[in-house]
Amino acid sequence: MAFRSRRRWILALSTLAVTIVAAELTLRLAFGLGTPVRAVLDPEIEYLLAPNQDVRRFGCRTITNDVGMRSRPISATRTDPNERRILVIGDSVVNGGAVTDHEALATTIAERSLQEAWGRPVFVGNISAGSWGPPNQEAYLRRFGWFDADLVILVLSSTDAADDRSPPPRTRAPLPTEAPWSALGELVSRYLLPRLSRNDEPAPASADRLDEPEAVLSCRTALSAMLETAASRGIPVVVLQHWELPELEAGSARPGHDLIAVTVDEHHVPRHDLREWLPKSSEPRIFFRDHIHLSNEGQAVLAHALTEIALKAFSTSSEAPSQHKVPKS
């Protein structure tokens, strides 16, 4: 009897072990769990995407270069004088997240479109991370420079009028800073437990912090610094204001939209609303994954906007804007 009981226990434990190993391998190979897109903490930028990643999750590929852009590698200064460089700077709207494949990113699509239109090398850099505001973006440019940019397109939402950095020391980032110990562990801790503790109500619109004067001032100061630095280097800037789904459905933007517009207009920088490119005959919801983040269809609309903005910027001059006699880093 004891022998049979021991055999049953061994069989049960063996079956459990095989099941766990099979589940771990399935989650890793089929879904990419266990190898998340990672961030790194930074005392000035707050956090940014970890460099040199090539991750496939949920069937979507995320790559980052050595300076944390969600883009292919790029040198600090151009090596091909025929190349045109465009920097697209934003938050999770531009970044797309792990559920947006590299090929479906607006910046990737725009890069291909501009290469075809101009018949020359083009680099469209995706400088972004989830929940970044102007202070994060300005700190990134101070750290890594402007990459000999010919044009900068800032993509800002109403929330960015007061999306200041967390006070140091920052101990957490929106993304993991290390790989989890297992794919099963990540499934439970990152996805199952949060879903069990949350109700089924739809996600609310992004919260404004306009009642926090320090946050508003910090974002206004950082945005002004970016615009002034670009002007001093002879780099054209265009601001593209993103409307969240609740704003589109209500037909009016939240107050942060106008605060950003005032700052941009004071610097005489061109600005557009992304809704200018949304097809009037389509239901806005199809362009969103949730209340703010763009679906693949929305990324295509953003790509169209980026492409047209770049084509217009270069059509006003016979030479690339970066050829001004201004030193750049």
N, C-alpha and C positions, 0 to 999 in steps of 0.2 A: 504493500500500500504506500509506504513511504517513497519507494522508488518511482511508482506511478505519479505520485503527487509532485515529486521533484521534476519528473519529466514534463508534467503539465506546466509547472512554473518556468522551466527553461524554454519550452515552446512559446509560452505567452510573452516572456521577456524578449525572446528572439524576434517574434512577430512585431512587438512594439518597437524594437530597435530598427527593424527593416522599414516599418511604417514611417518612423521619424526621419530616417535617412532619405527615404523616397520623397517625403514631403519637403524636406530641406532642399534636395536637388531640384524638385519640380518648381519650388518657389524661386530658386536662384536662376535656373535655366529658362523657365517659361515667363517669369514675371520680373526678374531682375532684383528681387528683394535680397537684402543682405549686402548690397553694394549701392547705397543711395548716393545721389548727387550731394556733395559735401560743401560746406562753407568753412572759412577760416576767420577767426576773430582778429580784429585789428584795432589798435588803440586810437587811430584817427578816423579811419573809414567806418569803423564799428564792426563790419563784417563784409566779406565779398566771397564770390565763388572760389573754391579751392582751384589752384592751377592744374593744367595738364590732366584733365579728367576725360575719359571716354567711357561713358556709362550707358547701358541700355536697360530701361525699365518700362514695364507695361507696353513693350513693343516700340518704344520711342527712344531715340538716341540723343544724348546730351554730350557735347564736347566743350571743353574750355581750353583756352590757350594759356601761355605761361604768365599772363597778367590778369587772369580771372575773367576775361571776356568770354561770352558764349559765342565764340567765333573761332575760325581757323587761326593759325599762328600769324603774327605780324611783328615786324621789327619796329623799334622806336622811331626810326627815321626811314624814309623810303630809299630803296635801292634801285628802283626802276623809275626814271623821271617821267615815264608815260603813264604811271599808275595814278588813279584818283582814289582818295581816301575819304570816307564819310563815317563819322561816329554817330551812332544812335544811342542816346543815354536815357535811361528810365528805371522803372521798378519791375515788379512781377508782370506787368502788362507787356513790356518789351521782352522780358526774360522768357515768358511762356511756361516755365516750370517743367517738371519731368514728364508731364503728359503731352507736351508739344515736341514733336520730333524735330531734329535739327533742320531737315529739309522743308518742314512746314513753317519754320520761323519767318516772320516778316522780313528780318534782316537778311536771311539767306535768299529768300525769293527776290528781294529788291536788288541784291548783289548780282544775281544772275540776269535780271532784267536790264540793269544798267550796263553790264558788260556787253549784252547783245545790242543795246541802243547805241553805245559809244564805240564799240569795237576796240576796246582797250582794256587793260587790267583795272579792276575795281575791287576795293576792299570796303566792306560795310561792317564796321565793328559794333558788336552788341555789348555795351557797357551797362550792366543791370544786375539787380538782385532783388529778391522779394522784400517789400516794405522799405525800399530805399526812398529817401526824400532828397531835396536839393543839398542838404549838408553832407550826406553820404557821397553824392555824385561829385560835388566840388572837391571833397577830400580825396576821392579817387584820382581826379585830374591833377591835383597838386602832387600826389604821390608818384604817379606813373607818367605824367605829361600828356601832350595833346597829339602825339603820334603823327606829326606832320599832316594834320587833318586839313582837307580842303573845305569841308563843310561839317557842321555839327547840327544834329536835329535832336532837340530835347522833347521827350514825350512826358507830359505832366497831367495828372488828374487833380480834381478839386482838393482831394486829401493832401496833396503835396504842399499846399499853402501853409500847413502847420505840421508836417511830418518830420519832426526833429529826431536827432539821434537819442538813444537812451543814454542817461548819464553814466560815465565810466565808474567802476570797472564793469564792462559788459561780460556777462558769464554765459549767455545763451544766444544762439542765432536761429533764424527761422528754419534753417536746414541743419542736419546733423554735422558735427565737426569731426566725428570719427565713425568708422563703419561699425554696425552692431555685431554682437558676437555670433548671431545666426540669423538666417532669413525668417525662421519661425518666430524668434524673439522680436524681430522688427514687425512682423505681421501682427503680433499680439499687442505690443506696446505702442506702436505708431498708428495702427489702423483700427483694430478691433476694440480695444479699451476706450479710446476717445469716442468711437461711435456709440458704444453702449452707454456712455455717460452723457451723451448729448441727445436732445429731443429732435423730432423730425421737422421742426420749424425751419423755413428757408433762411438762408444767411442774410442778416441785415445789411443795409448799405454801409459803406465804410464810415467810421466815426470821425467827425471833424474835431480838431483840437483848437478851434478858433478862439475859444475862451481862455487859451493859455498864451498870454502876450509874448512870453519868452520863446515859445515854439514858433509863433508867427514871425517874430523878428529874426530868429535864427534862419528860418527858411528863406525869408526875403533877402537877408544879407548874403546867404550862400548863392542864391539865384543871381543876385546882382553881381557877385564876384565872378561867377562863371561868364556872364555876359560881358563884363568889363575886361576880363582877361582875354577872352576870345577876340574882342574888338582891338585890344592892344597888339595882338598877334596877327591881325588881318584875317581872321578866320570867320567867315559868315556863319551866323546861327539862325535857325528857324525853330520856333516853339510850336509843337503840335499838342493841343489840349484834348485829352481823352475824356469822353463822356461815359459815365457808368450807366448800366442798364436802367436803374431807377430814374436817373436824370433824363435819359432819352424818353422813357415812358411818361414822365411828368411834363416833358417839353421845356424844362428849365434846369439850369445847372445850379449846384449848391454854391454858397457864398465864396468858397475857396477859389472857384474858377475865376471870378472877377478880381480877387486879390492878386492872383498870379498875372492876370491880363494887365493890371495896372503897372506892376513892376516891369513886365516885358515892354509895354508901350513906352514907359519912361526911358528905356534904353533904345528905343526906335528899332526894335527887332521884329521882323515879320512873325506873325503867329496865325495859326489856323485851328479850326476844330475838326477832329477826326470825323465827326458826323457829316461833314461836307462830302465825304467819300462813301457814306453808307447808301446803298440803293434805296430810293424812296419807296419802291414797291414791295420791299421785303420786311418781314417782321423782325425788329431789332434783336429779339431773343436768340435767333439762330447764330448770331455773331458772338455770343457769349457762352462761356462754360458755367458762369455763376453771375453774381451781380456786377462784377468788375472785370474778370479775366476773359480774354478773347478765346473763342474756339478756333479751329483751323480756318473756318470761313472768315472769322474776324481777323486772324493773322494775315489772310490774303488781302483784306481791305486795308489793313495797316501797311502792308507791302506796297499796295497801289499808291497810297498817300506818300510814303517815303520816296518812291520812284518818281512821282510827279514833282514833288518838292525839289528833289535833286536835279531833275532835268531842267526845271525852271531856273534854279540857282545858277546852273552853268550856262544856260542859254543867254544870259545877260552879259557874259564876258567871253572873249575868244580864248582866254587862257584860264587854267585852273586857278582858283582863288589862292591856293597855297603858294603860288609863285611870287607873292608879295615879298619885298625885301625886309622881312621881319624875322628875327631869330626865334626858333621854337625848340622846345625840348621834346 
